[in-house]
Amino acid sequence: MGDYLDPYTRHEGVTHEDAYNNFLEVLEFARNNRERVILLRGNHDEFLSDENRECCRHDYHNIERNSKLFKDNEDLFQFAYREGDYLFTHAGVCTGWLLQNNLTHINEDNIVDYLNSNPKTLWQIGESRNGLNDWGSPLWCCWLYDWQNDDCKNPFKLKQVFSHVRLEKGMYASNEEKNIYMMDVRNCFLLKDDEFILLSPEN
């Protein structure tokens, strides 16, 4: 779901080399299983594909190596994916971002095609991340901080699944409808029969 590199080395106990070697394995597995694997792009990945874009944090010492690796495998990535009633992105699509860009024509039927066309609006950073826009894009949206705001709502009937903001534990559903799921909790989940099942290392 994006941000494969640039770990929090001091907090997670994962070095930049650990992340890089893991990313190599992810890329190999994805290329050998194209029909089974969807790799989504995150804000850090976008920085690696275009160094002219700002990023809040990255591996300064290995930027050329990491950027080349991402660019060489760019065909494996996309910004959004839909499976049934579930929409998967890096940071989620909020109502405020759609209104901010007057995207009145975007709905649950065309949102995936729109995002995967790589529009310029994807690099909008919201105030909660010290950006210049009111609302962050599906690469930058911060539901954890903004979800109480009326414009930080799920604009679709789809259930949205994303990561972007690291949580300490559990899985976060931000509203009573439970149609917003934040999955950046350093665990693996299995979606089965419309429920998310936490997988233990033994699974």
Summary of the structure (lengths in Angstrom):
residues: 203
radius of gyration: 16.5
end to end distance: 20.5
largest distance: 47.3
contacts: 586
relative contact order: 0.14
helix: 33%
strand: 15%
